[in-house]
Amino acid sequence: MINPDRLLQRFLRYVRINTAADPQSQAYPSTESQRELGKMLADELTQMGLTDVVLDEHAVVTATVPSTIDGTAPTVALVAHMDTSPEAPSESIDPQVVESYSGGDIPLPSGNAITVAGCPDLEKMIGHTLVTTDGSTLLGGDDKAGVAIIMELAETLVENPHLPHGPVRIVLTCDEEIGHGTDKLDLQKLDATVAYTIDGGGQGIIDVETFSADAMTLIFRGHNIHPAIAKDRMVNSLRAASDFAASLPRDSETPETTDGRDGFIHLHDIVGGVGQTRVELILRSFDSEQLSVYADKVRQLAEQATAAWPGMQLECEVRRQYRNLADGLAKLPESVSLAEQAFENLGLPCQTAIVRGGTDGSQLTEKGLPTPNLSSGQHNIHSVLEFASLDEMVISANHLVELLKLWSEKRV
């Protein structure tokens, strides 16, 4: 049912638009390019014949594929985010298509290479059509792979009204990468029983647990004055910020030193000068209570660094981002079991997994809408070595066709 060539062209069209989120912006969406992509997607959904397409004031796109069955089946929402990570270059994305991948390392125009050693999953993708970057920017498969899959699925359902499904809500969000993907969604208006984010890596993976997450901002305030007259007068905020950064754990509790269920404190941005320096961190743990332990540790280290420089002032802010997916999914076990059944019906292996990150589904589940995360063929995300597998994207779309069929057999 799924048209691979059309899916590929969608994906290439979407990734060429730079939709990196801006964590410092107070606007929503944080970048206007997200609205540009949203308008393109809304126009495409309208051209498919959907009648309730909305591009709202916040650039969030929603639409509904009407039910094709008799009776009232649960409404299923399919969610992907249009923004991309601000943590890697994303200007002038130039996607490369590798047809029938033959194995081995993949050289890129920039001189970089995607290596099998760096991504062992490549060994499973012999014969796949891969889409890479040119090695100088990210690709944006996180989550334009999910966007393309949902859009192609919607057109496939419209073209094939014999396929059984209940109401399908299309939801394309903004600013997921900076923790605001669901801020502008009205769940009462969405009126869905279950949702799925199409925002995972690889193939056949159902993410049923995520990190819990907080963000933390430290502001070190000093006093700037001309260095020629600075003796006993200058208070250099960069000094305190540097001391703080150097005091953070090095051999544990960092992204570089943890895996599995281990949490971390991640220092990801320092911006400032003599008078003021802002330090940004994220705190991650599968145990929500551990986040306050991490925050206390950060605060204590920051206070120690501040005290070492007389006249220095410190501000600390902790912001809640999202909580572990697992608790909310337990309220609707079918959200996972039907996804597993759909893979079984297609004769495909699958596995449930934990994800060392979060999705829009983390927040949606916390707000009361159970939302597992499904694979979308992403690899090496947030990296200039990012790539996506078209074959895995096709499998994801076919899995959704079968999953929607299973939900259509339920009644509300």
For each residue, the residues with C-beta under 8 A, 3 or more apart:
1: 156 160 163 398 401
2: 7 152 153 156 394 397 398 401
3: 6 7 152 156
4: 7 8 129 390 391 394
5: 8 9
6: 3 9 10 152 155
7: 2 3 4 10 11 148 149 152 390 393 394 397
8: 4 5 11 12 97 129 131 390
9: 5 6 12 13
10: 6 7 13 14 148 151 152
11: 7 8 14 15 131 141 144 145 148 388 390 393
12: 8 9 15 16 95 97 131
13: 9 10 16 40
14: 10 11 17 37 40 41 140 144 147 148
15: 11 12 93 95 131 139 140 141 144
16: 12 13 93 95
17: 14 33 36 37 40
18: 33 84 90 91 92 93
19: 31 33 34 36 37 82 83 84 90 140
20: 31 33 83 84 85 86 90 177
21: 29 30 31 34 83 84 85 86 174 175 176 177 178
22: 25 30 31 86 178
23: 30 86 178 269 280
24:
25: 22 30 31
26:
27: 30
28: 58 59 174 175 180 183 184
29: 21 32 34 35 58 59 83 174 175
30: 21 22 23 25 27 34 83 174 175 178 180
31: 19 20 21 22 25 34 83
32: 29 35 36
33: 17 18 19 20 36 37
34: 19 21 29 30 31 37 38 59 82 83 174 175
35: 29 32 38 39 55 59
36: 17 19 32 33 39 40
37: 14 17 19 33 34 40 41 82
38: 34 35 41 42 55 59 60 61 82 172 174
39: 35 36 42 43 55
40: 13 14 17 36 37 43 44
41: 14 37 38 44 45 61 82 147 151 172
42: 38 39 45 46 53 54 55 61 63
43: 39 40 46 47
44: 40 41 47 48 151
45: 41 42 48 50 53 61 63 151 154 170
46: 42 43 49 50 53
47: 43 44
48: 44 45 154 155 158
49: 46 158
50: 45 46 53 63 64 65 154 158 170
51:
52: 62 63 64
53: 42 45 46 50 61 62 63
54: 42 61 62 63
55: 35 38 39 42 59 60 61
56: 59 60 61 62 184
57:
58: 28 29 174 183 184
59: 28 29 34 35 38 55 56 82 174
60: 38 55 56 171 172 173 174 184 185
61: 38 41 42 45 53 54 55 56 82 170 171 172
62: 52 53 54 56 169 170 171 172 190
63: 42 45 50 52 53 54 154 169 170
64: 50 52 167 168 169 170
65: 50 154 157 158 165 167 168 170
66: 167
67: 73 165 166 167 408
68: 157 161 162 163 164 165 408
69: 73 164 165 166 408
70:
71: 411
72: 166 411 412
73: 67 69 165 166 167 407 408 409 410 411 412
74: 166 192 193 194 407 410 412
75: 166 167 168 169 191 192 193
76: 165 166 167 168 169 192 193 194 195 196 403 404 407
77: 168 169 170 171 190 192 194 195 196 369 371
78: 150 153 168 169 170 171 195 196 198 400
79: 146 171 172 173 195 196 197 198 199 360 361 364 371
80: 143 144 146 147 149 150 171 172 173 197 198 199 376
81: 143 146 147 172 173 174 175 176 177 181 199 360
82: 19 34 37 38 41 59 61 143 144 147 172 173 174
83: 19 20 21 29 30 31 34 174 175 176 177 178 181
84: 18 19 20 21 90 138 140 142 143 144 177
85: 20 21 88 90 138 142 177 381 382
86: 20 21 22 23 90 177 178
87: 268 382
88: 85 137 138 382 383 384 386
89: 136 137 138 384
90: 18 19 20 84 85 86 93 137 138 140
91: 18 137
92: 18 137
93: 15 16 18 90 133 137 138 139 140
94: 109 133 134 136 137
95: 12 15 16 131 132 133 134 139
96: 108 109 131 132 133 134
97: 8 12 129 130 131
98: 101 106 129 130 131 132
99: 129
100: 127 128 129
101: 98 106 122 125 126 127 128 129 130
102: 126
103: 116 122 123 126
104: 116
105: 113 114 115 116
106: 98 101 113 114 115 122 130 132 387
107: 113
108: 96 111 112 113 114 132 133 134 135 385
109: 94 96 134 135 136
110: 134 135 136 384
111: 108 135
112: 108 135 136 384 385
113: 105 106 107 108 135 385
114: 105 106 108 118 119 122 132 380 385 387
115: 105 106 118 119
116: 103 104 105 119 120 122 123
117: 120
118: 114 115 380 385
119: 114 115 116 122 379 380 385
120: 116 117 123
121: 124 125 202 379
122: 101 103 106 114 116 119 125
123: 103 116 120 126
124: 121
125: 101 121 122 128 130 389 391 392
126: 101 102 103 123
127: 100 101 391
128: 100 101 125 389 390 391 392
129: 4 8 97 98 99 100 101 389 390 391
130: 97 98 101 106 125 387 388 389 390
131: 8 11 12 15 95 96 97 98 139 141 387 388 389 390
132: 95 96 98 106 108 114 135 139 385 386 387
133: 93 94 95 96 108 136 137 138 139 384 385 386 387
134: 94 95 96 108 109 110 137
135: 108 109 110 111 112 113 132 384 385
136: 89 94 109 110 112 133 384
137: 88 89 90 91 92 93 94 133 134 384
138: 84 85 88 89 90 93 133 381 382 383 384 386
139: 15 93 95 131 132 133 386 387 388
140: 14 15 19 84 90 93 144 386
141: 11 15 131 144 145 376 377 378 379 381 386 387 388
142: 84 85 145 177 199 378 381 382 386
143: 80 81 82 84 146 147 176 198 199 376 378
144: 11 14 15 80 82 84 140 141 147 148
145: 11 141 142 148 149 198 376 377 378 388 393
146: 79 80 81 143 149 150 197 198 199 376
147: 14 41 80 81 82 143 144 150 151 172
148: 7 10 11 14 144 145 151 152 393
149: 7 80 145 146 152 153 198 376 393 396 397 400
150: 78 80 146 147 153 154 170 172 198 400
151: 10 41 44 45 147 148 154 155 170
152: 2 3 6 7 10 148 149 155 156 397
153: 2 78 149 150 156 157 397 400 401
154: 45 48 50 63 65 150 151 157 158 168 170
155: 6 48 151 152 158 159
156: 1 2 3 152 153 159 160 163 397 401
157: 65 68 153 154 160 161 163 165 168 401 404
158: 48 49 50 65 154 155 161
159: 155 156
160: 1 156 157 163
161: 68 157 158
162: 68
163: 1 68 156 157 160 401 404 405
164: 68 69 404 405 408 409
165: 65 67 68 69 73 76 157 168 404 405 407 408
166: 67 69 72 73 74 75 76 404 407 408 410
167: 64 65 66 67 73 75 76
168: 64 65 75 76 77 78 154 157 165 404
169: 62 63 64 75 76 77 78 190 192 195
170: 45 50 61 62 63 64 65 77 78 150 151 154
171: 60 61 62 77 78 79 80 185 190 195
172: 38 41 60 61 62 79 80 81 82 147 150
173: 60 79 80 81 82 176 181 182 184 185 360
174: 21 28 29 30 34 38 58 59 60 81 82 83 180 181 184
175: 21 28 29 30 34 81 83 178 179 180 181 183
176: 21 81 83 143 173 179 180 181 199 359 360
177: 20 21 81 83 84 85 86 142
178: 21 22 23 30 83 86 175
179: 175 176 213 215 319 321 322 358
180: 28 30 174 175 176 183
181: 81 83 173 174 175 176 359 360 363
182: 173 185 360 363 364 367
183: 28 58 175 180
184: 28 56 58 60 173 174
185: 60 171 173 182 190 364
186: 189 190
187: 190 191 192 364 367 368 369
188: 191
189: 186
190: 62 77 169 171 185 186 187 369
191: 75 187 188
192: 74 75 76 77 169 187 195 369
193: 74 75 76 332 412
194: 74 76 77 332 334 335 369 370 371 407
195: 76 77 78 79 169 171 192 361 364 369 370 371
196: 76 77 78 79 335 339 361 371 372 373 374 400 403
197: 79 80 146 200 359 360 361 364 371 372 373 374
198: 78 79 80 143 145 146 149 150 373 374 376 396 400
199: 79 80 81 142 143 146 176 359 360 361 373 374 376 378
200: 197 205 207 355 359 373 374 375 376 378
201: 205 375 376 377 378 379 381
202: 121 205 375 377 378 379 392
203: 348 375 377 389 392 395 396
204: 343 348 349 350 351 375 395
205: 200 201 202 350 351 352 353 374 375
206: 336 339 340 350 351 352 353 372 373 374 375
207: 200 210 325 352 353 354 355 359 361 372 373 374
208: 325 326 329 336 352 353 354 372
209: 286 324 325 326 353 354 355
210: 207 286 322 324 325 326 354 355 357 358 359 361 362 373
211: 263 284 285 286 324 355 356 357 358
212: 284 285 286 287 288 290 291 322 323 324
213: 179 282 283 284 291 321 322 323 358 362
214: 282 283 291 294 295 318 319 320 321
215: 179 280 281 282 283 318 319 321
216: 280 281 282 283 295 298 316 317 318 319
217: 278 279 280 281 315 316 317 319
218: 241 244 278 279 281 298 302 314 315 316
219: 276 277 278 279 314 315
220: 237 240 241 244 272 276 277 279 302 305 306 312 313 314
221: 237 275 276 312 313 314 315
222: 234 235 236 237 238 239 240 274 275 276 277 309 311 312 313
223: 233 234 235 274 275 311
224: 234 273 274 275
225: 229 230 233 234
226: 229 230
227: 230 234
228:
229: 225 226 233
230: 225 226 227 233 234
231: 234
232:
233: 223 225 229 230
234: 222 223 224 225 227 230 231 274
235: 222 223 309 310 311 312
236: 222 239 240 274 309
237: 220 221 222 240 241 272 273 274 275 276 277 312
238: 222 241 242 272 273 274 277
239: 222 236 242 243 309
240: 220 222 236 237 243 244 277 305 306 308 309 312 314
241: 218 220 237 238 244 245 270 272 277 279 305
242: 238 239 245 246
243: 239 240 246 247 305 308 309
244: 218 220 240 241 247 248 279 301 302 305 306
245: 241 242 248 267 270 279
246: 242 243
247: 243 244 301 304 305
248: 244 245 254 265 267 298 301
249: 252 253 254 265
250: 254 257
251: 257
252: 249 257 258
253: 249 257 258 262 263 264 265 294
254: 248 249 250 257 258 264 265 266
255: 258 264 266
256:
257: 250 251 252 253 254 264
258: 252 253 254 255 262 263 264
259: 262 356
260:
261: 286 354
262: 253 258 259
263: 211 253 258 283 284 285 286 287 290 294
264: 253 254 255 257 258 283 284 285
265: 248 249 253 254 281 283 294 297 298
266: 254 255 281 282 283 284
267: 245 248 270 279 280 281
268: 87 280 281 282
269: 23 278 279 280
270: 241 245 267 277 278 279 280
271: 277 278
272: 220 237 238 241 275 276 277 278
273: 224 237 238 276 277
274: 222 223 224 234 236 237 238
275: 221 222 223 224 237 272
276: 219 220 221 222 237 272 273
277: 219 220 222 237 238 240 241 270 271 272 273
278: 217 218 219 269 270 271 272
279: 217 218 219 220 241 244 245 267 269 270 302
280: 23 215 216 217 267 268 269 270
281: 215 216 217 218 265 266 267 268 298
282: 213 214 215 216 266 268 321
283: 213 214 215 216 263 264 265 266 291 294 295 298 318
284: 211 212 213 263 264 266 291 356 357
285: 211 212 263 264 288 290 291 294
286: 209 210 211 212 261 263 324 354
287: 212 263 290
288: 212 285 291 323 324
289: 292 293
290: 212 263 285 287 293 294
291: 212 213 214 283 284 285 288 294 295
292: 289 295 296
293: 289 290 296 297
294: 214 253 263 265 283 285 290 291 297 298
295: 214 216 283 291 292 298 299 318
296: 292 293 299 300
297: 265 293 294 300 301
298: 216 218 248 265 281 283 294 295 301 302 316
299: 295 296 302 303 316
300: 296 297 303 304
301: 244 247 248 297 298 304 305
302: 218 220 244 279 298 299 305 306 314 316
303: 299 300 306 307 314
304: 247 300 301 307 308
305: 220 240 241 243 244 247 301 302 308 309
306: 220 240 244 302 303 309 312 313 314
307: 303 304 312
308: 240 243 304 305 312
309: 222 235 236 239 240 243 305 306 312
310: 235
311: 222 223 235
312: 220 221 222 235 237 240 306 307 308 309
313: 220 221 222 306
314: 218 219 220 221 240 302 303 306
315: 217 218 219 221
316: 216 217 218 298 299 302
317: 216 217
318: 214 215 216 283 295
319: 179 214 215 216 217
320: 214
321: 179 213 214 215 282 358
322: 179 210 212 213 358 362 363 366
323: 212 213 288 327 362 366
324: 209 210 211 212 286 288 327 362
325: 207 208 209 210 328 329 359 361 362 365 371 372 373
326: 208 209 210 329 330
327: 323 324 330 365
328: 325 331 365 366 368 370 371
329: 208 325 326 332 333 335 336 365 370 372
330: 326 327 333
331: 328 370
332: 193 194 329 335 370
333: 329 330 336 337
334: 194 337 338 410
335: 194 196 329 332 338 339 370 371 372
336: 206 208 329 333 339 340 352 372
337: 333 334 340 341
338: 334 335 341 342 403 406 407
339: 196 206 335 336 342 343 350 372 374 399 403
340: 206 336 337 343 344 350 352
341: 337 338 344 345 406
342: 338 339 345 346 399 402 403 405 406
343: 204 339 340 346 348 349 350 399
344: 340 341 347 348 350
345: 341 342 402 406
346: 342 343 398 399 402
347: 344
348: 203 204 343 344 395 399
349: 204 343
350: 204 205 206 339 340 343 344
351: 204 205 206
352: 205 206 207 208 336 340
353: 205 206 207 208 209
354: 207 208 209 210 261 286
355: 200 207 209 210 211 358 359 373
356: 211 259 284
357: 210 211 284
358: 179 210 211 213 321 322 355 362 363
359: 176 181 197 199 200 207 210 325 355 362 371 373
360: 79 81 173 176 181 182 197 199 363 364 371
361: 79 195 196 197 199 207 210 325 364 365 371 372 373
362: 210 213 322 323 324 325 358 359 365 366 371
363: 181 182 322 358 360 366 367
364: 79 182 185 187 195 197 360 361 367 369 371
365: 325 327 328 329 361 362 368 369 370 371
366: 322 323 328 362 363
367: 182 187 363 364
368: 187 328 365
369: 77 187 190 192 194 195 364 365
370: 194 195 328 329 331 332 335 365
371: 77 79 194 195 196 197 325 328 335 359 360 361 362 364 365
372: 196 197 206 207 208 325 329 335 336 339 361
373: 196 197 198 199 200 206 207 210 325 355 359 361
374: 196 197 198 199 200 205 206 207 339 396 399 400
375: 200 201 202 203 204 205 206 392 395 396
376: 80 141 143 145 146 149 198 199 200 201 388 392 393 396
377: 141 145 201 202 203 388 389 390 391 392 393 395 396
378: 141 142 143 145 199 200 201 202 381 386 388
379: 119 121 141 201 202 386 387 388 389
380: 114 118 119 383 385 386 387
381: 85 138 141 142 201 378 386
382: 85 87 88 138 142 386
383: 88 138 380 386
384: 88 89 110 112 133 135 136 137 138
385: 108 112 113 114 118 119 132 133 135 380
386: 88 132 133 138 139 140 141 142 378 379 380 381 382 383
387: 106 114 130 131 132 133 139 141 379 380
388: 11 130 131 139 141 145 376 377 378 379 392 393
389: 125 128 129 130 131 203 377 379 392 393
390: 4 7 8 11 128 129 130 131 377 393 394
391: 4 125 127 128 129 377 394 395
392: 125 128 202 203 375 376 377 388 389 395 396
393: 7 11 145 148 149 376 377 388 389 390 396 397
394: 2 4 7 390 391 397 398
395: 203 204 348 375 377 391 392 398 399
396: 149 198 203 374 375 376 377 392 393 399 400
397: 2 7 149 152 153 156 393 394 400 401
398: 1 2 346 394 395 401 402
399: 339 342 343 346 348 374 395 396 402 403
400: 78 149 150 153 196 198 374 396 397 403 404
401: 1 2 153 156 157 163 397 398 404 405
402: 342 345 346 398 399 405 406
403: 76 196 338 339 342 399 400 406 407
404: 76 157 163 164 165 166 168 400 401 407 408
405: 163 164 165 342 401 402 408 409
406: 338 341 342 345 402 403 409 410
407: 73 74 76 165 166 194 338 403 404 410
408: 67 68 69 73 164 165 166 404 405
409: 73 164 405 406
410: 73 74 166 334 406 407
411: 71 72 73
412: 72 73 74 193
